[in-house]
Amino acid sequence: MNKGSEKIDSIVSQKRIKLHVFEPSQRKIWTVVGLGEEYWIDPESEYCSCPGYYFGNLNGKNTCYHLDSLKIAKKENQFETIVFSDDEFSDFISGLISDL
């Protein structure tokens, strides 16, 4: 097993992929909890806010192990769903942006 596979297995098995659902609007935001940081993931655009995604794109790669982890976590239903109120949405987004 290579290092990338080990990272993916660790993320999925530890349920470090999070689906944040805001109610009643049903807005959804996916994140992955990394080592000391949390990254935003957009599965529809195949985007991740991690540095590896950014620098990988500069080198011709189109994904990162966080996106690969998300695909597996969704397939195996190995993610945590966290429900918030719509009133918490702007604070949540502000927190994500400040982490970037």
C-alpha positions as MATLAB code, in Angstrom:
seq = 'MNKGSEKIDSIVSQKRIKLHVFEPSQRKIWTVVGLGEEYWIDPESEYCSCPGYYFGNLNGKNTCYHLDSLKIAKKENQFETIVFSDDEFSDFISGLISDL';
ca = [
       0.000    0.000    0.000;
       1.450    3.384   -0.943;
       1.494    6.500    1.215;
      -1.463    8.073   -0.627;
      -3.588    4.972   -0.072;
      -2.689    4.959    3.608;
      -3.759    8.600    3.938;
      -7.053    7.901    2.183;
      -7.745    4.837    4.324;
      -7.002    6.838    7.458;
      -9.326    9.702    6.492;
     -12.171    7.372    5.544;
     -11.858    4.966    8.481;
     -11.672    7.826   10.992;
     -14.681    9.567    9.399;
     -12.718   12.764    8.881;
     -14.935   13.650    5.928;
     -17.731   15.899    7.186;
     -20.998   16.895    5.553;
     -22.328   20.107    7.087;
     -26.063   20.512    6.440;
     -27.790   23.803    7.171;
     -31.494   23.732    7.962;
     -34.059   24.498    6.795;
     -32.374   25.559    3.508;
     -30.559   22.205    3.085;
     -27.357   23.948    1.959;
     -24.478   21.487    2.135;
     -20.764   21.990    2.621;
     -18.224   19.170    2.581;
     -14.990   19.404    4.565;
     -12.130   17.103    5.424;
     -10.274   17.326    8.700;
      -6.578   17.171    7.988;
      -3.667   17.254   10.369;
      -4.375   20.468   12.224;
      -6.473   22.010    9.439;
      -9.869   21.615    7.868;
     -10.262   21.938    4.106;
     -13.344   22.732    2.072;
     -14.233   20.302   -0.699;
     -16.621   20.859   -3.606;
     -17.321   17.432   -5.107;
     -19.271   18.867   -8.057;
     -16.368   21.070   -9.150;
     -13.786   18.542   -7.947;
     -12.121   21.278   -5.891;
     -10.272   21.128   -2.574;
      -8.892   24.113   -0.680;
      -5.752   22.226    0.406;
      -2.294   23.333   -0.764;
      -1.729   19.936   -2.400;
      -4.654   20.506   -4.754;
      -3.372   23.959   -5.708;
       0.231   22.915   -6.290;
      -0.862   19.675   -7.939;
      -2.866   21.667  -10.471;
       0.221   23.718  -11.250;
       1.981   20.428  -12.034;
      -0.820   18.999  -14.185;
      -2.631   16.891  -11.583;
      -6.386   17.284  -11.328;
      -7.092   15.856   -7.887;
      -5.736   15.404   -4.369;
      -6.065   12.612   -1.860;
      -8.799   14.558   -0.026;
     -11.044   14.397   -3.099;
     -10.252   10.710   -3.525;
     -11.116   10.194    0.155;
     -14.447   11.973   -0.312;
     -15.413    9.714   -3.213;
     -14.679    6.585   -1.182;
     -16.348    7.954    1.966;
     -19.528    8.731    0.035;
     -19.497    5.326   -1.653;
     -19.016    3.512    1.675;
     -21.201    5.923    3.681;
     -18.211    6.629    5.935;
     -18.662   10.327    6.659;
     -20.101   12.331    9.509;
     -23.142   14.538    8.992;
     -23.371   17.620   11.161;
     -26.582   19.649   11.190;
     -26.553   23.403   11.706;
     -29.156   26.130   11.657;
     -29.201   28.487    8.685;
     -28.455   31.234   11.234;
     -24.978   29.692   11.653;
     -24.153   29.645    7.937;
     -22.370   33.004    7.645;
     -20.217   32.338   10.724;
     -19.340   28.894    9.360;
     -18.321   30.324    5.967;
     -16.329   33.094    7.679;
     -14.442   30.440    9.658;
     -13.643   28.446    6.523;
     -12.425   31.536    4.705;
     -10.250   32.663    7.589;
      -8.555   29.240    7.554;
      -7.576   29.726    3.917;
];
